[in-house]
């Protein structure tokens, strides 16, 4: 279900990001610490921080691959899902690449005038907007079968409506509330948001699965 062109682009970007990280470390006298604000500044971060965006992107690719394995359908049904997952993957690829490029540039003394917090907020608003658009699209997506605990078409439609509302809510939270939080609270809040979303999604899926068909 993953668009192959989007997957190839993302994997190439991951490779470039990892290579760029090692290249930056090779320029340091002490590769354990990377300058965060440029030469002559005392602010540093651990070397593994350079690879966090690439690792996050690999996790995203892995999650999409799992979803691809869990669901199947006709080519006509799969195509809209493949299109949307490709867009989501490319968006995440762009965000991860931009994040690492910004980290590398700052470690080399460039982009000192760019506010990290402002850039993070712009990314949050963009991600939240995309999530809201995807949430509005979800109820219109075609039916797919699942390997485990498959849903009937009417159950699928009800679950997609719930998932769409959930995505819109979390997208709104990400775009409006998250930018107002202190930067150190963003990662815990994002992790909690993702966990809450997955829990609610699986809870509703199990709930719908136990319901009787409204058709006589």
N, C-alpha and C positions, 0 to 999 in steps of 0.2 A: 504494500500500500504506500510505500515511500516512493516518491518521484525519483527516478534514477539520476536524472540530471542534477536535481537538488542535492541528492546524496553524494554524488561525485564532487560537486562544488564544495560541500561541507567538509568532506574528508580531506580534500586538498588544502582547505583553509586550516584545518586542524594540524596537518603536517607542517604547513608554513608557520603556524603559531608556535609549535613545539621547537622547530628549527630556529626561529627568531629568539625564543627564550634561551636556548643553549648558546646562541651567538652572543647575546647580551651578557650572559654569565662568563663567557670566555674573555670578555674585555675587563672584567673586574679583578682587582688584586686579591680580594677576598670574596669568593663566589657565594659565601653563606649569607651575605647581606647585600641587598640591592638598594641603591639610592632612590628615595621616593620623590625628592624635589630637585634633583640635579646635582652636579658637582659642587663640592664645598658645603653641602647641607648635611646636617647631622641626622636627619630623618631617614630611616631605612626600613625595609620590610624583608622577611625571610625569602630565600631564593625560590622556594616552592610556590610563592605567591604569583610568580610570573606564569605558572602553568595552570592556575585555577580556571581561567576562562576556557582554555582548551579542554580541560577535564570536564567542565560543566557541559560543554558542547558535545563531548563524547557520550555523556550520560543522556543527553537529549536524544541523540541518534539511537542509543540503545533502547530507550523507552519507546520510541517510534517503531523500532524493529520488533519489539515484543508485541506491540499493538498490531503490527502487520501479520505476525504469526498467529495471534489469537482470533483474528476476524477474517472473513472471506465473503465473496459474493461474485455476482456476474461482473463482467468488465464495465458495463454501463453503470452499475451501482458503485463499483470501486473507484471509477475515474474521478468523481467529485471529491471523494475523501483523499485520493492521492494528490489532487490539486491543492487542497487546503493544507494537508500535512507538508507538502513541498514548500508552500508559502511560509508556514510556521517554522520549518527547519531553516529556510534561508534567512528569515528574520532573526532567529536565534544565532545563526552564523554571523550575521552582520553585527549584532550586539556584542557577541563574544570577541570578534575580531577588532571592533572599535575599542572595547575595553582594554584588550592587551596592547593595542597600538598606543593608546593613551598612556598606559603604564610604562611602556618602553620609552616613549618620547619624554615623559617626565623624568625618567631615570637618566636620560642623556642631557637633561637641562633645557629641553624645549617645552613649549606650551605652558610656561610658568604663569601666564596671565589667565589661563582657562581655569575656572572654578570647578573643582571636582564634584562638589555637591550639586551645582547647577547642571552639570552634564549627567549625573546620576538621575536627577529628577526628570530631565528630558527623556532619558531612556525608560523610566518608569511610566511616564505618561504615554509614550509610544507603545509600550508593551500592553498597558491597560486598554488603550484604544483598540489595538488589534484583538485583544481577548473579547472585548465587547462586541466587535464586529463578528467574530467567530461564534460567539454565543447567540447572536441573532440569526446566524446562518444554520446552526445545529438542527433546529426542529424541521428544517426543510431537506436535510440530508437523507439519502436513500437507505433502505434497509440492508443490513449485513448480518450474517450468521456468526455465531461465536463458538469456539471450541469447548468452552466450559460455561455451564449455566446459560444456555442460549435462551433468548427471549422470543416470544411470538411477535408478529408485526405490530399488534396493538400495544403490547408491552414496550416494544422498542420505541414506538412513537411517544408514549408517555414518558419514558425515561429520557429521550432526547429533549423533550420540552423542559423537563426538570434540569437536565445538564446545561441547556442553553441559558436558563434563568440564573443558574449557579455561576456560569462563566461570565455573564453580564455583571452580576453582583461583584465577583472578585475582580473583574476588569475595572469596574468603577472604583473599588477600594484601592486598587493598584495605582490608578491614574490620579485619584483625588487625595486619598488619605496618606498613602506611603510617602509621597514627596514631602509631606509635612513632618515626618518623623526624623529624629536625629540619625545621622549616617550610621552610627554603631548599632542602631536598632533595626536597620533595614534587613540585614541577613536573617536574624531570628524571626522577624515578622514575616518575611517571604517564606521561610521554611514552615512556620506555623500555618500560614495561609495555604501552602501546597498540601500539607498533611490534612488540614480541615477539609479541603476540597476533595481529596481522594476518599476520605472517610465518608463524607456525605454522598459522594457518587456511588460507592459500593453499597452503602446502606440503602439508598433508594433503589438500586438495581435489585437487591435481595427482596425489598419490600414489594416491588412490582411483580417479581417472579412468583410470589405467593398469592397474588390477587387472582380472583376468578375473572374469566372473560366477561365483558359487559354484553356480549352477544348471546342470545338464548340458545 
